[in-house]
Amino acid sequence: MKKTFFLLSIVLLFSVSTVSAGENLGDFILHHVTNSHSWSIIPGMEAIPLPHGWMVGGIDMGISLHVLMILLAAVLLLLILQFTGSYRNDLPKSRWGHAIEAIVIYMRDEVIIPNVGKKDAKAWTPFFLTVFFFILGINLIGLIPGFVTATGNINLTAALAIMIFIVFNLSGIMRNGPIHYFTNLIPKGIPIPVLFIMVPIELLGLLTKAFALAIRLFANMSAGHIIILSLLGLISIFDSYFLAPGFMGFTLFIYLIEILVAFLQAYVFVLLSSLFVGMALHQEH
């Protein structure tokens, strides 16, 4: 463990070697959190250009840095889950397999079943587990020095939120029928004049559910990385041997918290998503 912290400290210190004393700290932070068409995997070396400029209908269909991180996370997840999915005598073969199985069982029994119901859990568990591991993979790969966090891009979190918005509304319509689904959004027995207030509020509430999913994931993942980059930038800007150990120690502390946040945000996203789906499926409750 001590060797891991030491190596991580060296890598983090090396990552700020590109910040000169006269460089703007804001530019340094934005360079590392915004999307781009090049990948500076090793600080101080020339960035690797990524293919882009494939315009389709006025939209660049090329591979940006955040798209590359999504693809890398997807490939790594397929390889890791395929490896850990091997069983012998109904038990995982490896320790990683036991860890993944524990996560799967916890998410199924403590999150998905309580929210969507035991009857529907079998159908919805693969979907929510896919969303959980996908977000978790992107969050964790962004903690590797030289990589970036694609969930810090509002476009990705908005796309995930829109997907959940479509999923829970369609599932509710298919289960209850379009008329009953939307009429059940309004509590029974409300006077007609009050309906003119309640209907817009309830319809707006459907949109705010997706909005909250997108902003929560985006803001939490961006904030932690901005704090880490700010502390690393201050080490180079102050250029003080007296202050550097304090900044580095606090940076490592925030880094460890970010690992927890990576799991927590994936968990919260699935928790709220399954809750929205359950509310749409079982409107009687």
PyMOL commands that set and color helices and strands:
alter all, ss='L'
color gray80, all
select helices_A, chain A and resi 2-15+25-33+65-84+95-116+118-141+150-152+154-176+178-183+192-238+244-281
alter helices_A, ss='H'
color red, helices_A
select strands_A, chain A and resi 38-39+48-49+55-56+59-60+87-88+91-92
alter strands_A, ss='S'
color yellow, strands_A
deselect
rebuild
show_as cartoon
